Amino acid sequence: MEMRLTKKEGKDLVEVECRATGGRPHPDITWSLPSSTDAPPPQNCGQGLQSVASCCWFPPYLFEGENITCVFGYSVLSAVQTRTITLPTYHLRSLQLKRDSIGMNSENTSIVLTLEQGDRNIIIGMETLGNVPSYEISCSKDGEPLSEDIAVVDSELSITGPVGTILAGQYQCQASYHKHTASLQFEIKVNPRILLPVSFPPNISVNLRKEADSIYVECLALDATPAANISWILPEDLNTTVKSDITSSNRSHSVRSVLTLPACWPQVLTVQCVVDHVGT
């Protein structure tokens, strides 16, 4: 009498085979099964000159821990021979995260996974403790079905990405094999990505022109992000005016500052245009 686990049409099945070898004539093989409306009838699974066999296939959960007996009857003998096998009992002790799961840590008695916003291709592995032939895992977030951003693939939670703050919350997963279940609860936190300000230095130039009784010194800080600041260093007691304006286009900014000086001055003048910018 032999027992083995097999699959048929994708389903787990226990196959029990009773075989008699060397008898003349072949014995009759009958079965003693626990009562169940789901129990399938035994079938002849092999007969030759030297042996005869009868097999029975049924779901593993149907007769867990119970005895299956084969009765071998001979037409020329009044005594019968029996063989008995005890089917396994299955259990699921727990469902837990694999130790190498990304960002895993414990806070008090809670399990917390910390992810970074914008990350991609995150795999959160799970595993069971138990002896069931197979199991299925289903998960929910905050009591609701999972969003399209995260999916259960076999025994893993797969996040293609990019990771968004919408994934943060309380998760509950359950492994099940018919009447056997085990649950897991954990929290996912998402650290928001800190976006540093983008800066581009300005193109700086100075132009000088003279018109009538005035000299115009034009200081330009063009195409900067953020906008530059222009100031002037001038001699004391200098009678002058400064006019500035700023224009923006496609997130860049251009600043123009014009210093007006009298055309006639008895000595050489030195003026300085100072451009301040956070990125330079």
Secondary structure as UniProt FT lines:
FT   STRAND          2..8
FT   TURN            9..10
FT   STRAND          11..21
FT   STRAND          28..32
FT   TURN            37..38
FT   STRAND          43..47
FT   STRAND          51..58
FT   TURN            60..65
FT   STRAND          67..73
FT   TURN            75..76
FT   STRAND          80..86
FT   STRAND          92..97
FT   TURN            99..100
FT   TURN            102..103
FT   STRAND          104..107
FT   TURN            108..109
FT   STRAND          110..116
FT   TURN            117..118
FT   STRAND          122..130
FT   STRAND          136..141
FT   TURN            142..143
FT   STRAND          144..145
FT   TURN            148..149
FT   STRAND          151..153
FT   TURN            154..155
FT   STRAND          156..159
FT   HELIX           165..167
FT   STRAND          169..177
FT   TURN            178..179
FT   STRAND          180..191
FT   STRAND          203..211
FT   TURN            212..213
FT   STRAND          214..225
FT   STRAND          229..233
FT   TURN            236..237
FT   STRAND          241..249
FT   TURN            250..251
FT   STRAND          252..262
FT   STRAND          272..276
FT   TURN            278..279
//
